[in-house]
């Protein structure tokens, strides 16, 4: 049977359905019975004549002759009351009040629901007009009741009990159009004038003209509604609307489901189907999906899924955190049974988690259920049918079909379905349901009354609030396909979506499915594909009842194993840290590079992690995420719950905040936090944090004042360094901490700094400032806290990067060429990269400068990308590579500033990732001792790339943060990552990730021993806790001596073909050239382009080409190189140009 879901959704899509009421202990439902002016003659576009019981169809259940009387509605509300008593565990009572008067309107139904567009009317105008007409019907019904000569139902006094709320339901004559066409679906639809059942929230009143008496339309929608001056209920802000029947065209269909669903909306439950696209998202497994409330032909709606019951506060949730070697096993009781734990939660990331529940069609060992029946009369007479749940369809089906032969169902019930002793009887099968919950998406979508609303082209169909993990690995729920009569229909789920189950067919044997793995179509990964490592396993109970059902989508049979209690084990692979408390909410958003590790011995860890928030608050945890001391304060955070619950998140502060953080560094024992006006040293004496504070605005003899510290700190040789608006400062880390000043001459507004070691006790301080100006000052320093640096008597080295206006820079240093001379590498926020040899005595020239796609130089629209540099030997050639991020790309440059083979590599070929603030790391994660690049992204994932540019797919990307769509680039939340060996007796280093207000940690168990300390690695931002920004290339292996050869090893022009006239030429030369010439020839042999390429080097070379003057054609490029030896070599290349 196909529900008319498409038309249902198109109508609902006009309304942004949003819940109004708060959950209450008691909900009074006042039912207004409303009928229309009688049609004479009968209008064929509607079912019946507009008055109750006028449908000529004959139906055993919900018979037409009883639908207008009070007891028909009272007993349907009694069903809802019993349903919510079971769903809420007795926490909610539904009280009905069926008003005695039947209100008759002055218009016919068709006057409120025209079925054709007017001449020249656009579809959008037509849809809007129908919505306005529908709201006018609601308005007229309210006013008819309010002005009734029998008294207004809105004048009945409200309960004085604050836990009792009142709601109103319009029960109108006519049939719901959801089933128009009956068993023939839309092909048999013949009454388009019938109403849909729609919940009206405060947002929908905008479809009423505010010129009508009592209509209030406010911009914030809080007070929208119909104002009834002087009434006890002075404003109608919401309204449930239900048809007298859902039966149509010979198909007997109940209204129990829609009544329960509408009350759910009033209570605060959101739609869980996609009410924009009109597709099911949770199928038969949830009451707030249209498939769920139409389960059992609408007579047997299913229970709310796990998230809804938790959201409403009706079910307790047991949260578990398995770690490596410590799986968690829970006996999960059937939903609503009260036999024990009913919902288990497993955190996946900062914003996503899994819920596991046990859904059982029958709680009885024999699989039977009791269906309670009655009549629409003033009595309590009840009969019941005890029936096997596999045969529940015999209660409501007209015919029973076997092997293609159908006969009349003699067992069909009659009267009204008053209840059932298991409200999940309408499920397709019994078993364990595993749900993915996207907390971020729910926070965004719940304001519109929806959990799974289509989020537009950007989110498409991969971002939803709630998703059932379909354990058969066939993701079919909500997918469209053709039914037997050629109509579009959907899959609403089957027993193959639950654990455990066994599919079988005549000619094929299947294994029993008892697990959901970290990978595959049914997996425990996050929405963005982040790896979590969790495995969910189900044990088949020895006394399980076997259920045989059908797989509606695949067409084969399914066996399920039903039991009131099923044992579930949640385990995690070796990527987790044994006994860890991660992921952990730390209350405050973390700062970029805002964590260091200090020695802290306890039973299981050797280090503590100290981390800072953007406001400068310092906190500390041990390496397992456990507390070191008692919290002294907390922050309040809102939870996603119907009652807007809050939670107190404790802060484990090291002391008071001294203002916004500039930077954080450590020496292994102490932590140094630099704030704009203070420098704070924190040490742990017997585990107790102690702080020494230097007031930076306190004057120092012979030195200028400090308005604000801007970059740093750097720790080296018992000293600390930072730069302010006034210059470069050295702090002697004695007990009292004293500081001295060195001018940075004309460097204004320092942006970054590095401390570059050039000899045993000799350093270069490098400060980069505004407009790409660079300050280099050499000094000697003894490793004694009271020693002062001895600065060179030569003038400082000064240099400037040829950069974009207002471009900001990071700096780091290493011996790129392995010639014993250290270079400073500058990375600009808009793509400029330059190398300078460290020197003194005035102006220094760049070794090379290149510009790559980054920030304003890229395509993302973001003006600046501010992440830093990493160095590492990615290919084992003993030369350090330069690694940085930008514009959805990972770059790895060689010593000449040119991309190495395989780079740049695109991070995400779907939604681009940009706005990097935090640093990439270079560390081995695969165990081959060759480091990979770790990329921390703002989408909550950590990616890994090999030295050839290939993405690591085994256990990557890691779900290390939380994904959220942002409205502007200013909302980008950077992730900072750190790799260190912090846990005792743990194989492999640990990766710590800070994103928003969460910290997560993983064990890189596949990494080589000591990977974080390898000479080729850059495992912490700015080269370590000390934040020197210096990579010691001398610790790499010996550079293979390459004999100089007069040859062109590589030559090409890219992109090929050239579009837009801009291109680059790249060439590899075996020896230093004396001259380089490039010529392009057309098809006739005429030279049409010449260029001399200066400053060539032995190695890779690159130059920009301006080919705007060339027409579309294929050209032959000739590279002619004259080497220092006097020999000349040539090479040809074919390149296309497209105008």
Secondary structure as the mmCIF struct_conf table of DSSP 4:
data_model
#
loop_
_struct_conf.conf_type_id
_struct_conf.id
_struct_conf.beg_label_comp_id
_struct_conf.beg_label_asym_id
_struct_conf.beg_label_seq_id
_struct_conf.end_label_comp_id
_struct_conf.end_label_asym_id
_struct_conf.end_label_seq_id
HELX_RH_AL_P HELX_RH_AL_P1 UNK A 5 UNK A 14
BEND BEND1 UNK A 15 UNK A 15
HELX_LH_PP_P HELX_LH_PP_P1 UNK A 21 UNK A 23
BEND BEND2 UNK A 25 UNK A 25
STRN STRN1 UNK A 26 UNK A 35
HELX_LH_PP_P HELX_LH_PP_P2 UNK A 37 UNK A 39
BEND BEND3 UNK A 40 UNK A 41
TURN_TY1_P TURN_TY1_P1 UNK A 44 UNK A 45
BEND BEND4 UNK A 46 UNK A 51
TURN_TY1_P TURN_TY1_P2 UNK A 52 UNK A 53
BEND BEND5 UNK A 60 UNK A 60
STRN STRN2 UNK A 61 UNK A 61
BEND BEND6 UNK A 62 UNK A 62
HELX_RH_3T_P HELX_RH_3T_P1 UNK A 64 UNK A 66
TURN_TY1_P TURN_TY1_P3 UNK A 67 UNK A 68
BEND BEND7 UNK A 69 UNK A 69
HELX_RH_AL_P HELX_RH_AL_P2 UNK A 70 UNK A 87
TURN_TY1_P TURN_TY1_P4 UNK A 88 UNK A 90
BEND BEND8 UNK A 91 UNK A 91
STRN STRN3 UNK A 93 UNK A 104
BEND BEND9 UNK A 106 UNK A 107
HELX_RH_3T_P HELX_RH_3T_P2 UNK A 109 UNK A 112
BEND BEND10 UNK A 113 UNK A 113
BEND BEND11 UNK A 116 UNK A 116
HELX_LH_PP_P HELX_LH_PP_P3 UNK A 117 UNK A 118
TURN_TY1_P TURN_TY1_P5 UNK A 119 UNK A 120
HELX_RH_AL_P HELX_RH_AL_P3 UNK A 123 UNK A 146
TURN_TY1_P TURN_TY1_P6 UNK A 147 UNK A 147
TURN_TY1_P TURN_TY1_P7 UNK A 149 UNK A 150
HELX_RH_3T_P HELX_RH_3T_P3 UNK A 153 UNK A 155
BEND BEND12 UNK A 156 UNK A 156
HELX_LH_PP_P HELX_LH_PP_P4 UNK A 157 UNK A 159
BEND BEND13 UNK A 160 UNK A 160
TURN_TY1_P TURN_TY1_P8 UNK A 162 UNK A 163
STRN STRN4 UNK A 164 UNK A 175
HELX_RH_3T_P HELX_RH_3T_P4 UNK A 177 UNK A 179
TURN_TY1_P TURN_TY1_P9 UNK A 180 UNK A 181
HELX_RH_3T_P HELX_RH_3T_P5 UNK A 182 UNK A 188
TURN_TY1_P TURN_TY1_P10 UNK A 192 UNK A 193
BEND BEND14 UNK A 194 UNK A 194
HELX_LH_PP_P HELX_LH_PP_P5 UNK A 195 UNK A 196
STRN STRN5 UNK A 199 UNK A 200
TURN_TY1_P TURN_TY1_P11 UNK A 202 UNK A 203
HELX_RH_3T_P HELX_RH_3T_P6 UNK A 204 UNK A 207
BEND BEND15 UNK A 208 UNK A 208
TURN_TY1_P TURN_TY1_P12 UNK A 210 UNK A 211
BEND BEND16 UNK A 212 UNK A 212
TURN_TY1_P TURN_TY1_P13 UNK A 213 UNK A 214
STRN STRN6 UNK A 215 UNK A 216
TURN_TY1_P TURN_TY1_P14 UNK A 219 UNK A 220
TURN_TY1_P TURN_TY1_P15 UNK A 222 UNK A 223
STRN STRN7 UNK A 225 UNK A 227
TURN_TY1_P TURN_TY1_P16 UNK A 229 UNK A 230
BEND BEND17 UNK A 231 UNK A 233
STRN STRN8 UNK A 235 UNK A 236
STRN STRN9 UNK A 239 UNK A 245
STRN STRN10 UNK A 248 UNK A 248
TURN_TY1_P TURN_TY1_P17 UNK A 249 UNK A 250
STRN STRN11 UNK A 251 UNK A 251
BEND BEND18 UNK A 255 UNK A 255
HELX_RH_AL_P HELX_RH_AL_P4 UNK A 256 UNK A 267
TURN_TY1_P TURN_TY1_P18 UNK A 268 UNK A 268
HELX_LH_PP_P HELX_LH_PP_P6 UNK A 269 UNK A 270
STRN STRN12 UNK A 271 UNK A 271
BEND BEND19 UNK A 273 UNK A 273
STRN STRN13 UNK A 274 UNK A 274
TURN_TY1_P TURN_TY1_P19 UNK A 275 UNK A 278
STRN STRN14 UNK A 279 UNK A 279
BEND BEND20 UNK A 281 UNK A 282
HELX_RH_3T_P HELX_RH_3T_P7 UNK A 283 UNK A 285
TURN_TY1_P TURN_TY1_P20 UNK A 287 UNK A 288
BEND BEND21 UNK A 289 UNK A 289
HELX_RH_AL_P HELX_RH_AL_P5 UNK A 290 UNK A 293
TURN_TY1_P TURN_TY1_P21 UNK A 294 UNK A 294
HELX_RH_3T_P HELX_RH_3T_P8 UNK A 295 UNK A 298
TURN_TY1_P TURN_TY1_P22 UNK A 299 UNK A 299
BEND BEND22 UNK A 300 UNK A 300
HELX_LH_PP_P HELX_LH_PP_P7 UNK A 301 UNK A 305
HELX_RH_AL_P HELX_RH_AL_P6 UNK A 306 UNK A 311
TURN_TY1_P TURN_TY1_P23 UNK A 312 UNK A 313
BEND BEND23 UNK A 315 UNK A 315
STRN STRN15 UNK A 317 UNK A 320
STRN STRN16 UNK A 323 UNK A 323
TURN_TY1_P TURN_TY1_P24 UNK A 324 UNK A 325
STRN STRN17 UNK A 326 UNK A 326
STRN STRN18 UNK A 328 UNK A 333
STRN STRN19 UNK A 334 UNK A 334
TURN_TY1_P TURN_TY1_P25 UNK A 335 UNK A 336
BEND BEND24 UNK A 337 UNK A 337
BEND BEND25 UNK A 339 UNK A 340
STRN STRN20 UNK A 343 UNK A 347
BEND BEND26 UNK A 349 UNK A 351
STRN STRN21 UNK A 352 UNK A 359
BEND BEND27 UNK A 361 UNK A 361
BEND BEND28 UNK A 364 UNK A 364
TURN_TY1_P TURN_TY1_P26 UNK A 365 UNK A 366
STRN STRN22 UNK A 368 UNK A 374
BEND BEND29 UNK A 376 UNK A 379
STRN STRN23 UNK A 383 UNK A 388
HELX_RH_3T_P HELX_RH_3T_P9 UNK A 389 UNK A 395
TURN_TY1_P TURN_TY1_P27 UNK A 396 UNK A 396
BEND BEND30 UNK A 398 UNK A 398
STRN STRN24 UNK A 399 UNK A 402
TURN_TY1_P TURN_TY1_P28 UNK A 403 UNK A 404
STRN STRN25 UNK A 405 UNK A 408
TURN_TY1_P TURN_TY1_P29 UNK A 410 UNK A 411
STRN STRN26 UNK A 415 UNK A 415
STRN STRN27 UNK A 416 UNK A 420
BEND BEND31 UNK A 421 UNK A 421
TURN_TY1_P TURN_TY1_P30 UNK A 423 UNK A 426
BEND BEND32 UNK A 427 UNK A 428
STRN STRN28 UNK A 431 UNK A 438
HELX_RH_AL_P HELX_RH_AL_P7 UNK A 439 UNK A 445
HELX_RH_3T_P HELX_RH_3T_P10 UNK A 446 UNK A 448
TURN_TY1_P TURN_TY1_P31 UNK A 449 UNK A 449
STRN STRN29 UNK A 450 UNK A 450
BEND BEND33 UNK A 451 UNK A 452
TURN_TY1_P TURN_TY1_P32 UNK A 457 UNK A 461
BEND BEND34 UNK A 462 UNK A 462
BEND BEND35 UNK A 465 UNK A 465
STRN STRN30 UNK A 466 UNK A 468
TURN_TY1_P TURN_TY1_P33 UNK A 471 UNK A 472
BEND BEND36 UNK A 473 UNK A 473
STRN STRN31 UNK A 477 UNK A 477
TURN_TY1_P TURN_TY1_P34 UNK A 478 UNK A 478
STRN STRN32 UNK A 480 UNK A 482
TURN_TY1_P TURN_TY1_P35 UNK A 484 UNK A 485
BEND BEND37 UNK A 486 UNK A 486
STRN STRN33 UNK A 488 UNK A 490
STRN STRN34 UNK A 491 UNK A 491
HELX_RH_3T_P HELX_RH_3T_P11 UNK A 495 UNK A 497
BEND BEND38 UNK A 498 UNK A 498
STRN STRN35 UNK A 499 UNK A 499
BEND BEND39 UNK A 500 UNK A 500
STRN STRN36 UNK A 501 UNK A 505
TURN_TY1_P TURN_TY1_P36 UNK A 506 UNK A 507
STRN STRN37 UNK A 508 UNK A 509
STRN STRN38 UNK A 513 UNK A 513
STRN STRN39 UNK A 515 UNK A 516
STRN STRN40 UNK A 517 UNK A 517
BEND BEND40 UNK A 518 UNK A 522
STRN STRN41 UNK A 523 UNK A 523
BEND BEND41 UNK A 524 UNK A 524
TURN_TY1_P TURN_TY1_P37 UNK A 527 UNK A 528
STRN STRN42 UNK A 531 UNK A 531
STRN STRN43 UNK A 534 UNK A 539
HELX_LH_PP_P HELX_LH_PP_P8 UNK A 540 UNK A 541
TURN_TY1_P TURN_TY1_P38 UNK A 542 UNK A 543
HELX_LH_PP_P HELX_LH_PP_P9 UNK A 544 UNK A 544
STRN STRN44 UNK A 545 UNK A 550
TURN_TY1_P TURN_TY1_P39 UNK A 552 UNK A 554
BEND BEND42 UNK A 556 UNK A 556
STRN STRN45 UNK A 557 UNK A 562
BEND BEND43 UNK A 564 UNK A 564
STRN STRN46 UNK A 565 UNK A 572
TURN_TY1_P TURN_TY1_P40 UNK A 574 UNK A 575
BEND BEND44 UNK A 576 UNK A 576
HELX_LH_PP_P HELX_LH_PP_P10 UNK A 577 UNK A 577
TURN_TY1_P TURN_TY1_P41 UNK A 578 UNK A 579
BEND BEND45 UNK A 583 UNK A 583
STRN STRN47 UNK A 584 UNK A 585
BEND BEND46 UNK A 587 UNK A 588
HELX_LH_PP_P HELX_LH_PP_P11 UNK A 589 UNK A 589
STRN STRN48 UNK A 590 UNK A 599
BEND BEND47 UNK A 603 UNK A 604
STRN STRN49 UNK A 605 UNK A 605
BEND BEND48 UNK A 606 UNK A 606
STRN STRN50 UNK A 607 UNK A 613
TURN_TY1_P TURN_TY1_P42 UNK A 614 UNK A 615
STRN STRN51 UNK A 618 UNK A 622
TURN_TY1_P TURN_TY1_P43 UNK A 623 UNK A 624
BEND BEND49 UNK A 625 UNK A 625
BEND BEND50 UNK A 628 UNK A 629
STRN STRN52 UNK A 633 UNK A 638
BEND BEND51 UNK A 640 UNK A 641
TURN_TY1_P TURN_TY1_P44 UNK A 642 UNK A 643
STRN STRN53 UNK A 646 UNK A 651
STRN STRN54 UNK A 653 UNK A 653
BEND BEND52 UNK A 654 UNK A 655
BEND BEND53 UNK A 659 UNK A 660
STRN STRN55 UNK A 661 UNK A 666
BEND BEND54 UNK A 668 UNK A 669
STRN STRN56 UNK A 670 UNK A 675
BEND BEND55 UNK A 676 UNK A 677
STRN STRN57 UNK A 678 UNK A 685
TURN_TY1_P TURN_TY1_P45 UNK A 686 UNK A 687
STRN STRN58 UNK A 688 UNK A 695
TURN_TY1_P TURN_TY1_P46 UNK A 696 UNK A 697
BEND BEND56 UNK A 698 UNK A 698
TURN_TY1_P TURN_TY1_P47 UNK A 701 UNK A 702
BEND BEND57 UNK A 703 UNK A 703
BEND BEND58 UNK A 707 UNK A 707
STRN STRN59 UNK A 709 UNK A 716
TURN_TY1_P TURN_TY1_P48 UNK A 717 UNK A 718
STRN STRN60 UNK A 719 UNK A 724
TURN_TY1_P TURN_TY1_P49 UNK A 725 UNK A 726
STRN STRN61 UNK A 727 UNK A 732
BEND BEND59 UNK A 734 UNK A 736
STRN STRN62 UNK A 738 UNK A 742
TURN_TY1_P TURN_TY1_P50 UNK A 745 UNK A 746
BEND BEND60 UNK A 749 UNK A 749
STRN STRN63 UNK A 752 UNK A 757
BEND BEND61 UNK A 759 UNK A 761
STRN STRN64 UNK A 762 UNK A 768
HELX_RH_3T_P HELX_RH_3T_P12 UNK A 770 UNK A 772
STRN STRN65 UNK A 773 UNK A 780
BEND BEND62 UNK A 783 UNK A 783
TURN_TY1_P TURN_TY1_P51 UNK A 785 UNK A 786
HELX_LH_PP_P HELX_LH_PP_P12 UNK A 787 UNK A 789
STRN STRN66 UNK A 790 UNK A 791
BEND BEND63 UNK A 793 UNK A 794
HELX_LH_PP_P HELX_LH_PP_P13 UNK A 795 UNK A 796
STRN STRN67 UNK A 797 UNK A 800
TURN_TY1_P TURN_TY1_P52 UNK A 805 UNK A 806
STRN STRN68 UNK A 809 UNK A 814
TURN_TY1_P TURN_TY1_P53 UNK A 816 UNK A 817
BEND BEND64 UNK A 818 UNK A 820
STRN STRN69 UNK A 823 UNK A 828
TURN_TY1_P TURN_TY1_P54 UNK A 829 UNK A 830
BEND BEND65 UNK A 831 UNK A 831
STRN STRN70 UNK A 832 UNK A 837
BEND BEND66 UNK A 841 UNK A 841
STRN STRN71 UNK A 842 UNK A 843
STRN STRN72 UNK A 846 UNK A 851
BEND BEND67 UNK A 853 UNK A 853
HELX_RH_3T_P HELX_RH_3T_P13 UNK A 855 UNK A 857
BEND BEND68 UNK A 858 UNK A 860
BEND BEND69 UNK A 863 UNK A 863
STRN STRN73 UNK A 870 UNK A 872
BEND BEND70 UNK A 874 UNK A 879
HELX_LH_PP_P HELX_LH_PP_P14 UNK A 880 UNK A 880
STRN STRN74 UNK A 881 UNK A 886
TURN_TY1_P TURN_TY1_P55 UNK A 887 UNK A 888
STRN STRN75 UNK A 889 UNK A 893
TURN_TY1_P TURN_TY1_P56 UNK A 895 UNK A 896
BEND BEND71 UNK A 897 UNK A 897
STRN STRN76 UNK A 899 UNK A 899
HELX_LH_PP_P HELX_LH_PP_P15 UNK A 900 UNK A 900
TURN_TY1_P TURN_TY1_P57 UNK A 901 UNK A 902
BEND BEND72 UNK A 904 UNK A 904
STRN STRN77 UNK A 905 UNK A 906
BEND BEND73 UNK A 907 UNK A 907
BEND BEND74 UNK A 909 UNK A 911
BEND BEND75 UNK A 918 UNK A 918
HELX_LH_PP_P HELX_LH_PP_P16 UNK A 919 UNK A 920
STRN STRN78 UNK A 921 UNK A 923
BEND BEND76 UNK A 926 UNK A 930
STRN STRN79 UNK A 932 UNK A 936
TURN_TY1_P TURN_TY1_P58 UNK A 938 UNK A 939
BEND BEND77 UNK A 940 UNK A 940
STRN STRN80 UNK A 941 UNK A 945
TURN_TY1_P TURN_TY1_P59 UNK A 947 UNK A 948
BEND BEND78 UNK A 949 UNK A 949
HELX_LH_PP_P HELX_LH_PP_P17 UNK A 950 UNK A 950
STRN STRN81 UNK A 951 UNK A 951
HELX_LH_PP_P HELX_LH_PP_P18 UNK A 952 UNK A 952
TURN_TY1_P TURN_TY1_P60 UNK A 954 UNK A 955
BEND BEND79 UNK A 957 UNK A 957
STRN STRN82 UNK A 958 UNK A 959
BEND BEND80 UNK A 961 UNK A 961
BEND BEND81 UNK A 967 UNK A 968
HELX_RH_3T_P HELX_RH_3T_P14 UNK A 969 UNK A 971
STRN STRN83 UNK A 975 UNK A 980
STRN STRN84 UNK A 983 UNK A 983
TURN_TY1_P TURN_TY1_P61 UNK A 984 UNK A 985
BEND BEND82 UNK A 987 UNK A 988
STRN STRN85 UNK A 990 UNK A 995
TURN_TY1_P TURN_TY1_P62 UNK A 996 UNK A 997
STRN STRN86 UNK A 998 UNK A 1003
TURN_TY1_P TURN_TY1_P63 UNK A 1005 UNK A 1006
BEND BEND83 UNK A 1007 UNK A 1007
HELX_LH_PP_P HELX_LH_PP_P19 UNK A 1008 UNK A 1008
TURN_TY1_P TURN_TY1_P64 UNK A 1009 UNK A 1010
HELX_RH_3T_P HELX_RH_3T_P15 UNK A 1011 UNK A 1013
TURN_TY1_P TURN_TY1_P65 UNK A 1015 UNK A 1016
STRN STRN87 UNK A 1018 UNK A 1018
BEND BEND84 UNK A 1020 UNK A 1020
HELX_RH_3T_P HELX_RH_3T_P16 UNK A 1021 UNK A 1023
BEND BEND85 UNK A 1024 UNK A 1024
TURN_TY1_P TURN_TY1_P66 UNK A 1025 UNK A 1026
STRN STRN88 UNK A 1030 UNK A 1031
HELX_RH_3T_P HELX_RH_3T_P17 UNK A 1033 UNK A 1035
BEND BEND86 UNK A 1036 UNK A 1036
HELX_LH_PP_P HELX_LH_PP_P20 UNK A 1037 UNK A 1044
STRN STRN89 UNK A 1048 UNK A 1054
BEND BEND87 UNK A 1055 UNK A 1057
STRN STRN90 UNK A 1058 UNK A 1059
TURN_TY1_P TURN_TY1_P67 UNK A 1060 UNK A 1061
STRN STRN91 UNK A 1062 UNK A 1069
BEND BEND88 UNK A 1070 UNK A 1071
STRN STRN92 UNK A 1073 UNK A 1081
TURN_TY1_P TURN_TY1_P68 UNK A 1083 UNK A 1084
BEND BEND89 UNK A 1085 UNK A 1085
STRN STRN93 UNK A 1087 UNK A 1092
BEND BEND90 UNK A 1095 UNK A 1095
BEND BEND91 UNK A 1098 UNK A 1098
STRN STRN94 UNK A 1099 UNK A 1106
TURN_TY1_P TURN_TY1_P69 UNK A 1108 UNK A 1109
BEND BEND92 UNK A 1112 UNK A 1112
STRN STRN95 UNK A 1113 UNK A 1123
TURN_TY1_P TURN_TY1_P70 UNK A 1124 UNK A 1125
BEND BEND93 UNK A 1126 UNK A 1126
STRN STRN96 UNK A 1128 UNK A 1138
#
